[in-house]
């Protein structure tokens, strides 16, 4: 019997895609496991779950970078869960994420909008529409005033890093919160928060209002934030990064690699990277390949780094990922040795196990 000759393509075409079956498995983790055999966004989402598990098992320092309006879209409890369970170690969040978190922890809500609502009528009612959600502007002003009340209690003889200021806000919120959010969970779990775009966000309004109305000379020292971020980067043995939304927040982490020469160190890059975004990114960049330029998406990577780019709205992907992690990550969290931070003082304390 003649032996079938292998084609030149056969060494590459070894793992076929597997159509996702319809069954009665109600486990989200089980569904993602089936999606690993598919392609495109389905496979990338499944691989994002696997990579997150690998990061927890490998005891790397995990950065979570978030831009956009994810609190307003209903993600606050998910963020609180992953922070309190130490699925992440360092938070780099946009100011809008933090302001909306303050608004909800203070007991206020965001609301669903309907296409039939007239924008002119909403404006007359002092309501802001963002996508298909609404916010009461009067309640946002109350959040501005509350931020000012925190500033009013601070010692004004020195500037504060954004990280220290956000830690203090988390402490004040924790005393009055009926339900945790990002800031209260980070305070309780001793997870540092950095905000690279304070001036471009709603968070700056409350700070500016306090300075204008109460003549309080409050200043933020962003250079201290940059030095602390460098310190974390240089002490970390290996790192992973998870980016939700655009790379705006992630750029602060990228800058620690560029500026590593200040501390006379060589940039290492991330061992793992996950990006979940609706940004239009060519397949040649967002998928792992030898020639792909996917550092443009993930930042600097180690050689042979494991990556996943999920072309999805984070408000769709995050509930699936966090639900799956709640079903699969318990044993890794129990044995995980995560970084320890001292956040109460002006200078950040970092201990990497």
N, C-alpha and C positions, 0 to 999 in steps of 0.2 A: 504494500500500500504506500502510495506516494506521501511523503512528509510535506505538510503545508508550509510554504516559505513565509517567514515573518516579513512584514513590510517595514519600511524605515519608520513609519509612524507608530508602530506597535509599542515601542519602548515608552512612548508618551501617553498613549491611550490605554491606561491601565485601570482607572477608577471611574466607572460610569456614574452619571447622576442617577439618583433614585427618586422617582416620583413620590411625593408625600401622600401617604395613605389617609383615608378617612376612617377613623375608628372611635371607640368610646373612651379613649384615654383622656381623662380630665386634668392631667398634670401638665402645667405649662412647660416644666422642664422636659417632660416626655415629648411634647410637641417640638421643642427646640432641638432635641436629639434627632428627631426624624428630619428636621429641616437641614441638618448638617449634610445630608445626602443630596440636597438640591443645589441650586446655583443662584448667582446674583444676590439680591438683598436677603432672601430667605437664608442662604448659607452664611452670609456675613453676620446676620443677627445671631444665628446659632453659634458661630465662632466667637462672637463678642461674649456670649455667656461662658463658653469654655475658657477663653482667655482670662476673664475676670476670676474664674475659679483657679486657674493656674497662678495668677498673681497672688491670691490669698494663700495658696499652698507654698509658694516660693518665698514668702515673707519679704516681698519687695515693698518699698514705699510707694503708695498709690496716690496720685494726684487726680482730683476731680475738677475739671474746668467747665464752667457752665455760663452760657450767654443766652439772652432771650427772655421770654416771659413764661417760664415754666411753672412758677408759683401760681401765676394768674390762671394757667391752664389746668391746675388741679394736682400738681406733683409734690406739694409740700410734705405730705405724710410719707411719701416714698423716700424723699431726701432725708427726713428725720430718721427713718428706719435704717438706711444704709450708714448714716453717721453714727447712730447709737450702737449699732452692731459692728462698727469699725470695718466696714467693707471698703472704706477709703481713709486716707491719713491726712491729706492736705487739701484744703478747698481754695480754689481760685474762682471767684464768682463775680459776675457783673453787678453793678450797683442797683440795677432795676430788680434783679433777683432778690437782693437783700432788702430793698425797700418794700417790695410786695410781701416778703416774708414777715417783716415787722408789722405791716398792715394786718395780716391775717392772725399773727400771734396776739395782737391787741384785741382780738375778738371780732374783727371785721371780716367781710366776705368780698369775693369777686362773684360776678353773676353772669349767667348765660344770656347772650343777645339773640335776637331773631332778625332775619333779613327784612322783615316788614317794619322794623323800628326805623324811624326817620332821624337822621343825624342832626338835623336842625332842632328837632324837638328834644333830643338827648342833650344837646348843648344848652338849650334853655333851662333844662332841669339840672344843669351842672354835673352831667354824667359823661365820662370818657368811654368811648368804644375802642377796644383793641381787638381786631379780628372778630371773633364771635363771642367776646366777653365784654363785661361792663365793670366800671368802678365808679364809686361815689366820690367826686372830687372833694367834698366837704370832709369825708372820712380820711382821704389822703392828707388833707391839711392838718387833721388831728394827729396823724402820724408824724408829720413835719414838726408839730409842736412838741410831741413826746420826745423826739430825738433831741430837740433843744433842751428839754428838761433834764436829760441825761448829761448833756454837755455842761449845763449849769452847775452840776455837782462836782465837776472835775477840777483838779488843781491846774491853774493856768500858768504856772511858772516855767513850763516846758512844753514842747510839742509832743504829740502822740503819733506813733505809727498807726496806720490804718488797721493793722492786725490787732494791736492793743485796744484801740477804740472799739472795734467790733466785738472783741472779747468782753469788754465792759458793758456794751449794749446787750449782749447775750446774758450776762449776769443779771442785769436789771429786768429783762424780759422774763427770765426764769422765775423770778419772785412773784410775777403776776399772771403768768401764762396758764390757761386751762388745758392747753394742748401744745405739744412741742412742734417746733419748726426747725429750720436750718440753724438759726442763731442760738436757740436754747439747747438744741442737741449738741452742737459744737462746743458750747460752754461746758455742758455736763460731761462730755466725753473727752475734753481737752484736745480738740482738733483745731488747728489754726485756720483762720479765714483771711484771705487776701482779696483785695478789690482793686484791680488795676485801672478801672474807669470811673472813679468816684465823680469827677467833674462832669462826665457825660451822662450822668444818671439822675434819677429822682432823689437818690440818697443825698446829693449835694444841696438840694433845696432846703432840707431841714437844717443842715449845718449853716448854710448861708443866712437863712431866716433868723437863726439864733444870734449870729454875729451882727446882723443888721439891727434887729429889734432890741436886743439886750446889751449891745455894745461889748460882747464878750470876745476877747482876743484869743480864739481857739484856732490852733494850727495843726495840720497833719504833716508828718514827716515821711514822705513816700520813699526817700532814700533808705530809711531804716527798713522798710518793707523789702526793698531790693536786696539789701545786705542779708537779711534773714533768709530770703528765698535762696540766695547763693549758698548760705551756710547749710541749709537743709540739703541742697543738691550735692554739695561736696562731701557731706558726712554719710550720705546714703550710699549703700553698696550697690544696689540695683533699684531701678524705678520702673513704674508703669504709669501710663497716663490715659485717662478716660475723658473725652471731650464731648460735650453735648451742645449742639448749636454751632455757631461760627467759631473760628479760631481766635476770636478777639481775646477771650480770657486766657487761652492757652499761650498766647504770645508772651505773657509774663514769665511762664515757665521756660519757654524757648530762650528768653533773654538771659536766664541764669547760665545757660551753656555758652552763649556768646561772651559773657563777661567773666568766665571762669578764670581768665588770666589775671584778674585783679587779686585773686587768692592764690596765684601761682599754681593752679591746678589745670589738668587737662579735661576737657569736656568728655563725658562718657556716653551720654545718650540713653534712651529708654530701652529696656528689654522687652516691654510689652506696650502696645498702643491700640486703643479703640477710639474711633470717632463716629459719632452718630449725628448726621446733619442732612439738611435738604440742599446744601450748597451744591451747585453743579460742578462735579469733579470728574474728569475723564476716567474711564475704566483703567487706562494704562497707569494712572497715578494712584487710584484708590485701592487697587488690588495688589497683593504682594507679587513682585517680580524682580528679577535681577537688574533690569534696566529701568524699572519704573522710578519716577521721581517722587515717591510718596513721602519723603521727608517734608515736602511742602504742606502736607496734610497733618502729619503726626509730630513734626519737630525732629530733632536729631535722634537717630536710632542707633542702637548697637548693631553690629554685624549679626545677621541671622535673627533679628528681632521678629517677634510674632505680632502681626497687626490684623485689624479688621476695620473696614470702613462700611458703615451701615447707611445706605441712602434712604433715610427715613426721618420724619418729624420725631424728635426725641419724646414728645408726649405720647407717641404710639409705641415706640420701642422700649422706653424706660419701664412702664408697668409690666411688660412681659419679662424683661430682664430681672427686675427686682423680685417679682413673684417667683420666677424660676430659682433665683439665688436663695430665697426663703425655703425652698424645697431641697436644695443641693449643697448649700455652703456651710451647714452647721458644724460638721466635723473639722472643716478647715479653719473656721473662726475660733473654735475651741482650742486648737493647738497653735494658732497663729501668734507670732512674736512681732508686734507692730511697734513703730516708733513711739517714744514717749516725749511729750512736750510740756514745758513749764511756761504758762501763758500769762500769769498774773502780773508780771513785772514789765518794766520798760524793755529789757533785753530778753529775747527768746532763749529758752533752754531746750536743747535737743539731745536726746539719747537714743541712739540706734542700736537695737539688740543684735 
